[in-house]
Every structure is written in C-alpha cells, then in structure tokens.
Amino acid sequence: MILKKLWMDLYIVFGTLLFALILFAWGKFRHDLVAITCLLILTLTNIVPYEEAFMGFAHPAVITVAVILIISRALQESGLIAIIGQKVLKTGDNFTLQITLLCIIVCIASAFMNNVGALAIIMPVAIHIANKSGHSPSSFLMPIAFSSLLGGMITLIGTPPNIIIANFRKNEVGYTFSMFDFAPVGIGLSISGLIFIIFIGWKLLPKRIKSNKDPDIFNINDYITEIIIDEESKLNGKPLQDLIEISGGDLQVLNIVRNKYLMHTPDMGMILKKGDIISIEADSEDLQEFLQKSNTNLIAGKEDLKNLIGGEDISNVEAVVMADSSIIQQTAVSLSMRNRYGINLLAISRQDKKIKKRLDHVPFKTGDVLLLQGNTKKIAETLKDIGCLPLADRGFDIGKPRKIIIPILIFLVSIGMIILDWMPVHIGFTLAAVALVLSKTLKLKDVYSRIDWPVIILLGALMPIGDAMESSGGADLIAKKILQLSNLFPPEAAVALLFIVTMLLSNVINNAATVVLMAPIGLSMSHVMELSPDPFLMAIAVSASAAFMTPIGHQSNTLVMGPGGYTFRDYFKMGLPMSILIILIGIPLILYFWPLSK
C-alpha cells in the first residue's frame, strides 16, 4: 500500500512537472500563474503539506532576489553607468572599439545588478552610437544582451540562478557559495564569450534595422498601425487596390474595420468609404511617404491629443516594453492610455508574430516596440511610470554626486559585510535596501514597484515543487536514468550531460525555474555517484544562465528582439556557436575549479 502511494506520488509529480514545462514552453500563460497552479495541484493532492505550501515565499533565495532587484534599480538610477556610457559616445566611429566598450560595460554592470537593468541603461546609448556612426543597431543590441548574460555568471548576485543554487548548496552541505565563488568560472566564460561576440558573433547578425543619422529617430522595419479614411483622403471612394498602388506595394493590408465589422481578407476591389479603419504593416519611411501621398491620417492624431491634454508641444517617441512593465498583458483600451496618461498609441512593432486584432485591443508583450505620442515635456516621465524604455537617446540622467555616491557606498558596505561573513546574504542586502529608503535614495512608495513580482511569485511557488521532487523520489529516479546514459563514460560525462540538458531547458523556460527543477536532480546524481555536489550545482548555475539560442530564454534576449529587428533564427545563428563555446570552455573550468572528489 505504501509502495503504491509512493508510485502514485511520483506519477502526480512527474505529470505536474510535464504540465508545467509544456505551459512554460508554450508561453501562452504567465510563468507565475503556471507555477502557482502547479503548486496548488501538488498541495491539493497532499504531496506538498498545506502548512508548507507558501513557505517558499519566505525562502532566503526569494528574499535575496527581491531585495537585489530593489538595490539594482537604485544603482541603475544613480546615473553612474550613464556617465560611463556617455564616455563611449566620444570614441568616434571605431566600431570595434565601440562594441568592445559597450559589451564590457554591460558585462561588468550585470555582475552586480539585475541583467535587464544593466542592459536597459546601455540600450539607448548603443542605438544612439549606431545612428551616429551609420551602423545598424542590430549589430549592437544582441551582443550587449548576450554580454549581460555573461556578466551575471560572475558573482552570487549576478543572476537569480546563482542565488538559488547557493541556497541548495547550503541545504546540502551546511554552507552557501560565497559572493565570488562563481568568479573563476564566470570570468573565464565572460572573457571567452566577449572575444567571440566582439570579433565573430556580431558578424553573424543581419542588418535589418537601418541606421538613422538623426539621433532622435529610430527606424523600425515593420510597424503595424491603423489609418482612417476621411473626407480629405485621396482613397475615399477608391478601390483598395489604389492603396497598394499609391504605396508602391510597400504596405501590407492586414484587415479593415467598417461599421464595427472586422474583415481579415478584404477584396482588392472593395471601395473604401469614409470612416473605414485599415490596419497596415510597413516600415516607418514607407508609412510616412504613403500618408503624405494619400493625404491620409493615422487613427490617433495630434489634434485629438491636443484637445485632451492642451498645448501645442506634441511629439512622437518609440519605446520598448520592459520585462517589469505595468502594461504587460494590458491593452490601450483597458489602460485608458489617452485619459490616464495623456498618450496616443500610434503603432506597434512585434517581431515574432502578426497582430490580428484592432491596435487598441492588442495586449502588450515584453519587447514590443510602441510608437507613442504625447506631451514632449512629460512623455519621458510617463514612459518611466509605465515601464517602457525610450529607444532614441535624449540625453543622460547624470544625477547629482549625492545620488551617485550614496547607493554605491551602501551597496559596497553590504557586500563587505557579506564577504566578511558578518551576516547571511539575504539579511545583508535587506539591510542595504532599508538603508536606501532611510537615506531617501529610494522613496518608500517606490520600493514595491522596483520588485519584479512575477519573478518572486514564480520562485516562491517553485521552491515547494523542488522539495516535492526530492521527497517523492522523483529527483533520484531522473538522476539514475541520466546516469544510465553516461555510465559507459567517466564521471565528467555526467556533469557535461547535466550541463547540456540544463542549457537546453533554460532556452525554453525561465532560468530560475530551470534551476529549481534541475538542482534536485544534480544533487541526486552526486549522491548516487558519491561525488562532491559542487561541480553539479555549478554546472546547473552556469548553464541555466546561458540561454543564448532563443529570444524567450531570458528577458534580456526578449528586450532587444523588437528594437533589433531580430527573428528566432537570428538568435540561433549567433546563439548556437556561443552555446557551443560555453560548453567547451565552461565544463573544463568547472571541473578544474570544483573537483569531483569530496
């Protein structure tokens, strides 16, 4: 009876994990929602006790990730990285020097702050440099995104996988990885990766986005927007075919709305009438030329916005939706963008799929590039409020000396206390976060908005699931199956296989989720082989951060997809050789610095 229950528990755990992996990879539902659902399944089936269901939210790793996000934002807003980035603008037109400096800056910054935060600071700088020097922004953006992933491998706080792995080690051997235990392997991989990116990697990328000599304009190849046929339009009373002819075939008609009826495949002979709303896809230059030739307007125009917010100083700005944006999964209608924020949504650029809905009913996604219109003086603050990053560099927020010095000083003191082993990591950085509030570097009301809550919910829900894998025997079973595949080879092969499996998994699901699922398996492998757990844990941490082959493996990759004009194939073209390099160099480094013998 007991044996039957154990097998039933295993089936439920494996079924739940398979369910989670499918939904994670599908991407239709938010990762935090999937994790909570799976936790509830295991709780309702009594595999996770009721009283332990939400203990994951008090886990030191989850607390550490939350406070690191707060500290990272304070460092991001201090202006230090912006000052350094400004210096890069003075390097002239030497492309190799420019991409080298940008990648190194992002890599070093990512070792001590959130990877996406470091990338967000340098992205506008990179775009400005590309426009100024005549290079395509696509030559810069994926390289700096990959550099942010490399930098995260260097320190304990560089990326959530390192923090999570350190806590698994503490539970296993009684003490955690220290701040710079990751550095020997991380620095080696960062140097190797940067050399590849700077001299080879960027050459594998297409130049789909054209450079623009005007630093305040950023060209997106494929914008989806809506035009309206009014009395003055030359298309009023004309067949749809005339629209194609006026545009020279450079526009694609996606659908037409007439009397609230949406037509996805309109006939080319259809006569256009006043009030028709047409969704079209075109690049910015072709769109502007078409609007002038046809005397047609975008559905959201300046005059409408002037009536709403008053004044004449209206401008357009292109911005990318950040991973922690408050507008994700919201639409322009649900947000009441015009009434609440005083901005118009003019167009959306999304690289991975076509948009089939009305523009103002399209849910925003991370990496979407939005063409927005609003008050010139207020739009920068509005973008900050909604979590969008302007792509045109409009100057740097250098900050006052006090604004720069205090957060850096607090951060260094907290690191010093942790290195000296005066207190655990989660306590040291929580003190730092409190100090940032008390010093008025951060406002108390802003602290909670600095935390990426979906990530915290994801981690808090996954921790008990990881424990369930161990308690049910699922981790041991998977470990034994993996070892059967590598038992004809030396023990090093087990580490290599674990490294590769984790890397592949991290390219399709969240890297933190990957670590929580793979760490129990790695520990079980070390138990069965009677080897040190350290190389197995380090292999998982490093490979989980090496999600180079897809735009969905890491938020940094997603963030540059729209602005860079990249496709899934582009990530694979540069990411595959990068991943092979990480495997060939990372595994020997791990085995050298973290021997298999206990």
C-alpha positions as CSV (number, residue, x, y, z in Angstrom):
1,M,0.0,0.0,0.0
2,I,2.8,2.4,0.9
3,L,4.7,1.4,-2.2
4,K,1.6,2.1,-4.3
5,K,1.2,5.5,-2.8
6,L,4.9,6.3,-3.5
7,W,4.4,5.5,-7.1
8,M,1.2,7.5,-7.3
9,D,3.0,10.5,-5.8
10,L,5.7,10.0,-8.5
11,Y,3.1,10.0,-11.2
12,I,1.5,13.1,-9.9
13,V,4.8,15.0,-9.5
14,F,6.0,14.0,-13.0
15,G,2.7,14.8,-14.5
16,T,2.6,18.2,-12.9
17,L,6.2,18.9,-14.0
18,L,5.4,17.9,-17.6
19,F,2.3,20.1,-17.5
20,A,4.4,23.0,-16.2
21,L,7.2,22.5,-18.8
22,I,4.6,22.4,-21.6
23,L,3.0,25.6,-20.4
24,F,6.3,27.3,-19.8
25,A,7.5,26.5,-23.3
26,W,4.1,27.4,-24.9
27,G,4.3,30.9,-23.4
28,K,0.5,31.4,-23.6
29,F,0.2,31.8,-19.8
30,R,2.4,33.8,-17.5
31,H,5.1,31.8,-15.7
32,D,4.0,32.9,-12.3
33,L,0.4,31.7,-12.9
34,V,1.7,28.4,-14.2
35,A,3.9,27.9,-11.1
36,I,1.1,28.8,-8.7
37,T,-1.3,26.4,-10.4
38,C,1.2,23.5,-10.2
39,L,1.8,24.3,-6.5
40,L,-1.9,24.1,-5.9
41,I,-2.1,20.8,-7.7
42,L,0.6,19.3,-5.5
43,T,-1.0,20.8,-2.4
44,L,-4.5,19.5,-3.1
45,T,-3.0,16.0,-3.7
46,N,-1.3,16.2,-0.3
47,I,2.2,15.9,-1.8
48,V,3.0,19.4,-0.5
49,P,1.6,19.7,3.0
50,Y,-0.9,22.6,3.4
51,E,1.2,24.3,6.1
52,E,4.2,24.3,3.8
53,A,2.5,25.4,0.6
54,F,3.6,29.0,0.8
55,M,6.8,28.6,2.8
56,G,8.7,29.2,-0.4
57,F,7.9,32.9,-0.3
58,A,10.0,33.1,2.9
59,H,12.9,31.2,1.4
60,P,16.2,33.1,1.7
61,A,16.7,32.8,-2.1
62,V,13.4,34.5,-2.8
63,I,14.1,37.3,-0.3
64,T,17.5,37.8,-1.8
65,V,16.2,38.1,-5.3
66,A,13.6,40.7,-4.2
67,V,16.0,43.0,-2.4
68,I,18.6,42.7,-5.2
69,L,16.0,44.0,-7.6
70,I,15.5,47.0,-5.3
71,I,19.2,47.6,-5.0
72,S,19.7,47.2,-8.7
73,R,17.2,49.8,-9.6
74,A,18.8,52.2,-7.2
75,L,22.2,51.6,-8.9
76,Q,20.5,51.9,-12.2
77,E,19.0,55.3,-11.4
78,S,22.2,56.6,-9.7
79,G,23.5,57.7,-13.1
80,L,26.9,56.1,-12.8
81,I,26.5,53.7,-15.7
82,A,25.1,56.6,-17.8
83,I,28.2,58.6,-17.2
84,I,30.4,55.7,-18.3
85,G,28.1,55.2,-21.4
86,Q,28.4,58.9,-22.2
87,K,32.2,58.5,-22.5
88,V,31.7,55.8,-25.1
89,L,29.9,58.4,-27.3
90,K,33.3,60.2,-27.6
91,T,35.1,57.3,-29.2
92,G,34.4,58.4,-32.7
93,D,33.4,55.9,-35.4
94,N,35.6,53.0,-34.5
95,F,33.0,50.2,-34.5
96,T,35.3,47.5,-32.9
97,L,36.2,49.9,-30.0
98,Q,32.5,50.9,-29.6
99,I,31.1,47.4,-29.4
100,T,34.0,46.3,-27.1
101,L,33.4,49.1,-24.6
102,L,29.6,48.6,-24.6
103,C,29.8,44.9,-24.1
104,I,32.4,45.2,-21.3
105,I,30.3,47.9,-19.5
106,V,27.2,45.8,-19.7
107,C,29.1,42.6,-18.6
108,I,30.7,44.3,-15.5
109,A,27.4,46.0,-14.5
110,S,25.5,42.8,-14.8
111,A,27.8,41.1,-12.3
112,F,26.5,43.4,-9.6
113,M,23.0,44.4,-10.7
114,N,20.0,43.0,-12.5
115,N,20.9,41.9,-16.0
116,V,17.9,43.6,-17.6
117,G,18.6,46.8,-15.7
118,A,22.2,47.0,-16.9
119,L,21.0,46.3,-20.5
120,A,18.3,48.9,-20.2
121,I,20.8,51.6,-19.3
122,I,23.1,50.9,-22.3
123,M,20.4,50.2,-25.0
124,P,19.7,53.8,-25.8
125,V,23.4,54.6,-25.8
126,A,24.0,51.7,-28.3
127,I,21.2,52.9,-30.5
128,H,22.5,56.5,-30.5
129,I,26.0,55.3,-31.4
130,A,24.6,53.1,-34.2
131,N,22.6,56.0,-35.7
132,K,25.5,58.4,-35.3
133,S,28.1,56.1,-36.9
134,G,25.9,54.7,-39.6
135,H,25.9,51.1,-38.3
136,S,22.7,49.1,-37.9
137,P,21.5,48.9,-34.3
138,S,21.1,45.2,-34.8
139,S,24.9,44.9,-34.8
140,F,25.0,46.2,-31.2
141,L,21.8,45.1,-29.5
142,M,22.1,41.3,-29.4
143,P,25.8,41.5,-28.5
144,I,25.1,43.6,-25.4
145,A,22.2,41.4,-24.5
146,F,24.4,38.4,-24.5
147,S,27.1,40.3,-22.6
148,S,24.5,40.9,-19.8
149,L,24.0,37.2,-19.5
150,L,27.8,36.6,-19.3
151,G,28.2,39.2,-16.6
152,G,25.5,37.5,-14.5
153,M,27.7,34.4,-14.2
154,I,30.5,36.2,-12.3
155,T,29.0,36.8,-8.8
156,L,26.5,35.3,-6.4
157,I,24.1,38.2,-7.0
158,G,24.6,38.5,-10.8
159,T,21.6,36.4,-11.6
160,P,18.8,34.6,-9.7
161,P,20.0,31.1,-10.7
162,N,23.3,31.7,-8.7
163,I,21.3,32.8,-5.6
164,I,19.0,29.8,-5.8
165,I,21.9,27.3,-6.4
166,A,23.8,28.8,-3.4
167,N,20.8,28.0,-1.2
168,F,20.6,24.5,-2.5
169,R,24.2,24.1,-1.5
170,K,23.5,25.4,2.0
171,N,20.8,22.9,2.4
172,E,23.1,20.1,1.2
173,V,26.4,20.8,2.9
174,G,25.5,23.4,5.5
175,Y,27.1,26.5,3.9
176,T,26.4,28.5,0.8
177,F,28.5,29.7,-2.1
178,S,30.2,33.0,-1.3
179,M,29.9,36.2,-3.3
180,F,32.8,35.5,-5.6
181,D,32.9,31.6,-5.7
182,F,31.3,31.9,-9.2
183,A,34.1,34.3,-10.4
184,P,36.8,31.8,-11.6
185,V,34.4,30.1,-14.0
186,G,32.3,33.2,-14.7
187,I,35.2,35.5,-15.6
188,G,36.7,32.8,-17.8
189,L,33.5,32.4,-19.7
190,S,32.9,36.1,-19.8
191,I,36.3,36.8,-21.4
192,S,35.9,34.0,-23.9
193,G,32.3,35.0,-24.7
194,L,33.2,38.7,-25.2
195,I,36.0,37.8,-27.5
196,F,33.6,35.7,-29.6
197,I,31.0,38.4,-29.6
198,I,33.3,41.3,-30.5
199,F,35.3,39.6,-33.3
200,I,32.9,37.0,-34.7
201,G,29.4,37.0,-33.2
202,W,28.1,40.3,-34.4
203,K,29.1,39.4,-38.0
204,L,26.5,36.6,-37.9
205,L,23.7,39.1,-37.4
206,P,21.5,40.7,-40.2
207,K,21.3,44.4,-40.7
208,R,17.5,44.6,-40.9
209,I,17.2,47.9,-39.0
210,K,18.6,50.8,-40.9
211,S,20.7,53.4,-39.2
212,N,19.4,56.9,-39.0
213,K,21.6,60.0,-38.8
214,D,19.0,61.7,-36.7
215,P,19.7,60.5,-33.1
216,D,16.2,61.3,-32.1
217,I,14.6,58.9,-34.6
218,F,14.8,55.1,-34.5
219,N,13.7,53.2,-37.6
220,I,11.7,50.0,-37.1
221,N,11.3,47.8,-40.1
222,D,7.8,46.5,-39.5
223,Y,5.3,48.7,-37.7
224,I,1.6,47.8,-37.5
225,T,-0.6,50.8,-37.4
226,E,-4.1,52.0,-38.3
227,I,-5.2,54.6,-40.8
228,I,-8.7,56.1,-41.1
229,I,-10.3,57.2,-44.4
230,D,-11.8,60.7,-44.0
231,E,-13.3,63.1,-46.5
232,E,-9.9,64.6,-47.4
233,S,-8.2,61.3,-48.1
234,K,-7.5,60.6,-51.7
235,L,-8.6,57.0,-51.1
236,N,-12.1,58.0,-50.2
237,G,-14.4,56.3,-52.8
238,K,-11.5,54.5,-54.4
239,P,-10.9,50.7,-54.5
240,L,-8.5,49.1,-52.0
241,Q,-6.2,48.3,-55.0
242,D,-5.4,52.1,-55.2
243,L,-3.9,52.0,-51.7
244,I,-1.5,49.3,-52.8
245,E,-0.6,51.3,-56.0
246,I,0.0,54.6,-54.1
247,S,2.3,52.8,-51.7
248,G,4.2,51.2,-54.5
249,G,3.5,47.8,-53.0
250,D,5.4,48.7,-49.8
251,L,2.4,48.4,-47.5
252,Q,0.6,45.2,-46.4
253,V,-3.1,45.4,-45.6
254,L,-3.9,43.3,-42.6
255,N,-7.6,44.0,-42.1
256,I,-10.3,46.6,-42.5
257,V,-13.0,47.7,-40.0
258,R,-16.2,49.0,-41.3
259,N,-19.2,49.7,-39.1
260,K,-17.5,47.8,-36.3
261,Y,-17.2,44.7,-38.5
262,L,-13.7,43.3,-38.9
263,M,-12.7,41.9,-42.3
264,H,-9.4,39.9,-42.3
265,T,-9.1,39.3,-46.1
266,P,-10.7,42.2,-47.9
267,D,-11.1,42.1,-51.6
268,M,-8.8,44.4,-53.6
269,G,-11.8,45.7,-55.5
270,M,-13.5,46.8,-52.3
271,I,-14.5,50.5,-52.4
272,L,-13.1,52.4,-49.4
273,K,-15.5,54.7,-47.6
274,K,-15.3,57.5,-45.1
275,G,-14.9,56.0,-41.6
276,D,-13.1,52.8,-42.7
277,I,-10.2,51.9,-40.5
278,I,-7.4,50.0,-42.2
279,S,-4.7,48.1,-40.3
280,I,-1.4,48.1,-42.3
281,E,2.1,46.9,-41.9
282,A,5.1,49.0,-43.2
283,D,8.4,50.4,-42.2
284,S,8.5,53.9,-40.8
285,E,9.8,55.6,-44.0
286,D,7.3,53.9,-46.4
287,L,4.5,54.7,-44.0
288,Q,5.3,58.4,-43.8
289,E,5.6,58.6,-47.6
290,F,2.3,56.9,-48.1
291,L,0.5,59.2,-45.6
292,Q,1.7,62.2,-47.5
293,K,0.8,60.9,-50.9
294,S,-2.6,59.7,-50.0
295,N,-3.4,62.6,-47.7
296,T,-4.5,60.0,-45.1
297,N,-4.0,60.2,-41.3
298,L,-3.3,57.7,-38.6
299,I,-6.4,57.0,-36.5
300,A,-4.8,58.7,-33.4
301,G,-3.7,62.2,-34.4
302,K,-2.1,65.2,-32.8
303,E,-5.3,67.3,-32.9
304,D,-7.1,64.7,-30.8
305,L,-4.3,64.7,-28.2
306,K,-4.1,68.5,-28.1
307,N,-7.8,68.6,-27.2
308,L,-7.2,66.1,-24.4
309,I,-4.1,67.5,-22.8
310,G,-3.9,71.0,-24.1
311,G,-0.8,72.8,-25.5
312,E,1.0,72.5,-28.8
313,D,4.2,70.7,-27.8
314,I,3.3,67.2,-29.0
315,S,5.9,64.7,-30.2
316,N,6.3,61.0,-31.1
317,V,8.6,58.6,-29.3
318,E,9.4,55.0,-29.8
319,A,9.8,52.9,-26.7
320,V,10.2,49.2,-25.9
321,V,8.1,47.4,-23.3
322,M,10.3,46.3,-20.4
323,A,10.0,43.0,-18.6
324,D,8.7,44.6,-15.5
325,S,6.3,47.0,-17.2
326,S,2.9,47.5,-15.7
327,I,1.2,47.5,-19.1
328,I,2.1,43.8,-20.0
329,Q,-1.0,41.8,-20.9
330,Q,-2.9,45.1,-20.8
331,T,-4.3,46.9,-23.9
332,A,-4.6,50.6,-24.8
333,V,-8.3,50.4,-24.1
334,S,-8.0,48.6,-20.7
335,L,-5.4,51.1,-19.7
336,S,-7.3,54.2,-20.9
337,M,-3.9,55.4,-22.2
338,R,-5.2,58.7,-23.5
339,N,-7.3,59.7,-20.5
340,R,-5.0,58.3,-17.8
341,Y,-1.5,59.0,-19.3
342,G,-2.2,61.6,-22.0
343,I,-0.6,59.5,-24.7
344,N,-1.7,58.0,-28.0
345,L,-0.7,54.6,-29.3
346,L,0.1,55.1,-32.9
347,A,1.7,51.8,-33.9
348,I,3.2,48.5,-32.6
349,S,6.2,46.5,-33.9
350,R,6.3,42.9,-32.8
351,Q,8.8,40.6,-34.5
352,D,7.6,37.1,-33.6
353,K,4.0,37.1,-34.8
354,K,1.4,39.0,-36.7
355,I,-1.2,41.1,-35.0
356,K,-4.7,40.2,-36.0
357,K,-6.7,42.4,-33.6
358,R,-7.5,46.1,-33.6
359,L,-4.5,48.0,-32.5
360,D,-6.0,49.3,-29.2
361,H,-7.2,45.8,-28.3
362,V,-3.7,44.2,-28.6
363,P,-2.3,43.0,-25.3
364,F,1.3,44.4,-24.8
365,K,4.2,42.0,-24.5
366,T,7.8,42.3,-23.3
367,G,9.9,43.5,-26.2
368,D,7.1,45.2,-28.1
369,V,8.2,48.5,-29.7
370,L,5.5,51.1,-29.4
371,L,5.1,54.3,-31.3
372,L,3.6,56.7,-28.8
373,Q,2.5,60.4,-29.0
374,G,2.3,62.7,-26.1
375,N,3.4,66.0,-24.4
376,T,7.1,66.4,-25.2
377,K,7.9,67.6,-21.6
378,K,6.0,64.9,-19.8
379,I,6.4,61.8,-22.0
380,A,9.8,60.7,-20.6
381,E,8.3,60.6,-17.1
382,T,5.2,58.8,-18.4
383,L,7.3,56.1,-20.0
384,K,9.2,55.6,-16.8
385,D,5.8,55.3,-14.9
386,I,4.5,52.6,-17.3
387,G,7.9,50.7,-17.5
388,C,8.8,51.5,-21.1
389,L,12.3,52.4,-22.4
390,P,12.6,55.2,-25.0
391,L,14.8,54.0,-27.8
392,A,16.0,57.3,-29.0
393,D,18.8,58.6,-26.7
394,R,17.6,62.0,-25.5
395,G,20.4,62.7,-23.1
396,F,21.6,61.1,-19.9
397,D,20.3,61.4,-16.4
398,I,23.7,62.0,-14.9
399,G,22.4,62.7,-11.4
400,K,23.8,64.7,-8.5
401,P,27.0,63.5,-6.8
402,R,25.0,62.5,-3.7
403,K,22.6,60.5,-5.9
404,I,25.6,58.6,-7.3
405,I,27.7,58.1,-4.2
406,I,25.2,57.0,-1.5
407,P,23.7,53.9,-3.3
408,I,27.1,52.8,-4.4
409,L,28.5,53.2,-0.9
410,I,25.6,51.4,0.7
411,F,26.0,48.6,-1.8
412,L,29.7,48.2,-1.2
413,V,29.2,48.2,2.6
414,S,26.6,45.4,2.3
415,I,28.9,43.4,0.1
416,G,31.8,43.8,2.5
417,M,29.6,42.6,5.4
418,I,28.6,39.5,3.4
419,I,32.2,38.7,2.3
420,L,33.4,39.0,5.9
421,D,30.7,36.6,6.9
422,W,29.1,39.0,9.4
423,M,25.6,38.1,8.2
424,P,23.8,36.0,5.5
425,V,23.3,37.3,2.1
426,H,19.6,37.9,2.4
427,I,20.0,39.8,5.7
428,G,22.9,41.9,4.3
429,F,21.1,43.0,1.2
430,T,17.8,43.6,3.1
431,L,19.7,46.0,5.3
432,A,21.0,47.7,2.2
433,A,17.5,48.1,0.8
434,V,16.3,49.6,4.1
435,A,19.3,52.0,4.1
436,L,18.5,53.2,0.6
437,V,15.0,54.1,1.9
438,L,16.2,55.8,5.1
439,S,18.8,57.8,3.1
440,K,16.0,58.9,0.8
441,T,17.8,57.5,-2.2
442,L,14.6,55.5,-2.8
443,K,11.1,56.6,-1.8
444,L,9.2,54.1,0.3
445,K,6.2,54.2,-2.0
446,D,8.5,53.3,-5.0
447,V,10.2,50.3,-3.3
448,Y,7.5,47.8,-4.1
449,S,7.3,49.0,-7.8
450,R,11.1,48.1,-8.1
451,I,10.4,44.4,-7.5
452,D,9.6,42.2,-10.4
453,W,6.7,40.5,-8.7
454,P,6.0,37.8,-11.3
455,V,9.6,36.5,-10.8
456,I,9.1,36.5,-7.0
457,I,5.7,34.6,-7.3
458,L,7.4,32.2,-9.7
459,L,10.2,31.4,-7.3
460,G,8.1,31.3,-4.2
461,A,5.7,28.8,-5.9
462,L,8.5,26.7,-7.4
463,M,10.5,26.1,-4.1
464,P,8.0,23.7,-2.6
465,I,7.7,22.0,-6.0
466,G,11.5,21.4,-6.0
467,D,11.2,19.9,-2.5
468,A,8.4,17.7,-3.7
469,M,10.7,16.3,-6.4
470,E,13.2,15.3,-3.7
471,S,10.7,13.9,-1.2
472,S,8.8,11.9,-3.7
473,G,11.9,10.3,-5.1
474,G,11.4,11.8,-8.5
475,A,14.8,13.5,-8.5
476,D,16.6,10.3,-7.6
477,L,14.7,8.4,-10.4
478,I,15.6,11.0,-13.0
479,A,19.2,11.1,-11.8
480,K,19.5,7.4,-12.2
481,K,18.1,7.5,-15.7
482,I,20.6,10.2,-16.7
483,L,23.4,8.2,-15.2
484,Q,22.4,5.2,-17.2
485,L,23.0,7.3,-20.3
486,S,26.5,8.2,-19.2
487,N,27.6,5.1,-17.2
488,L,29.8,4.0,-20.1
489,F,31.9,7.2,-19.7
490,P,33.9,8.8,-16.9
491,P,32.1,10.8,-14.2
492,E,32.9,14.0,-16.0
493,A,30.4,12.9,-18.7
494,A,27.6,13.1,-16.1
495,V,28.5,16.8,-15.4
496,A,28.7,17.5,-19.1
497,L,25.3,15.9,-19.7
498,L,23.7,17.8,-16.9
499,F,25.2,21.0,-18.2
500,I,23.8,20.5,-21.7
501,V,20.4,19.4,-20.6
502,T,20.1,22.4,-18.3
503,M,21.2,24.7,-21.0
504,L,18.7,23.4,-23.5
505,L,15.9,23.7,-20.9
506,S,16.8,27.2,-20.0
507,N,16.3,28.3,-23.6
508,V,12.6,27.5,-23.5
509,I,11.6,28.2,-19.8
510,N,12.6,30.7,-17.2
511,N,16.1,30.2,-16.0
512,A,15.1,30.4,-12.3
513,A,12.5,27.7,-12.9
514,T,15.1,25.6,-14.7
515,V,17.4,25.8,-11.6
516,V,14.7,24.8,-9.2
517,L,13.8,21.8,-11.3
518,M,17.3,20.7,-12.1
519,A,19.1,21.3,-8.8
520,P,17.5,18.3,-7.0
521,I,18.4,16.1,-10.0
522,G,22.0,17.3,-9.9
523,L,22.2,16.6,-6.1
524,S,20.8,13.2,-6.6
525,M,23.4,12.4,-9.3
526,S,26.2,13.4,-6.9
527,H,24.7,11.2,-4.2
528,V,24.4,8.1,-6.4
529,M,28.0,8.6,-7.7
530,E,29.3,9.5,-4.2
531,L,30.9,12.7,-5.6
532,S,31.0,16.3,-4.5
533,P,27.8,18.2,-5.2
534,D,29.7,21.4,-6.1
535,P,30.6,20.7,-9.7
536,F,27.0,19.5,-10.4
537,L,25.5,22.6,-8.8
538,M,27.9,24.9,-10.5
539,A,27.2,23.3,-13.9
540,I,23.5,23.9,-13.4
541,A,24.0,27.6,-12.3
542,V,26.2,28.4,-15.3
543,S,24.2,26.5,-17.9
544,A,20.9,28.0,-16.7
545,S,22.4,31.5,-17.4
546,A,23.5,30.5,-20.9
547,A,20.1,30.9,-22.7
548,F,21.6,32.3,-25.9
549,M,19.6,30.4,-28.6
550,T,16.1,31.8,-28.3
551,P,14.5,35.2,-27.5
552,I,12.4,33.7,-24.8
553,G,15.1,32.1,-22.7
554,H,16.0,35.3,-20.9
555,Q,14.3,38.7,-20.6
556,S,17.4,40.4,-22.0
557,N,17.0,38.5,-25.2
558,T,13.3,39.4,-25.4
559,L,14.0,43.0,-24.8
560,V,16.2,43.6,-27.9
561,M,14.1,41.5,-30.3
562,G,11.9,44.3,-31.5
563,P,14.4,47.1,-31.5
564,G,16.9,44.9,-33.3
565,G,14.5,43.5,-35.8
566,Y,15.6,40.0,-34.9
567,T,13.8,36.7,-35.7
568,F,14.1,33.4,-33.8
569,R,16.5,32.3,-36.5
570,D,18.9,35.2,-35.7
571,Y,19.2,34.1,-32.1
572,F,20.0,30.6,-33.2
573,K,22.6,31.8,-35.7
574,M,24.6,33.7,-33.1
575,G,23.4,31.7,-30.0
576,L,24.4,28.2,-31.2
577,P,28.1,28.9,-31.6
578,M,28.0,30.9,-28.4
579,S,26.4,28.0,-26.6
580,I,29.0,25.5,-28.0
581,L,31.8,27.8,-26.8
582,I,30.3,28.0,-23.3
583,I,30.0,24.2,-23.2
584,L,33.6,23.6,-24.5
585,I,35.1,26.1,-22.0
586,G,32.6,26.0,-19.1
587,I,32.8,22.3,-18.4
588,P,36.6,22.1,-18.1
589,L,36.6,25.3,-16.0
590,I,34.0,23.9,-13.6
591,L,35.8,20.5,-13.3
592,Y,39.2,22.3,-12.7
593,F,38.0,24.8,-10.0
594,W,35.4,22.4,-8.5
595,P,36.8,18.9,-8.5
596,L,34.5,15.8,-8.4
597,S,36.1,14.2,-5.4
598,K,34.8,15.2,-2.0
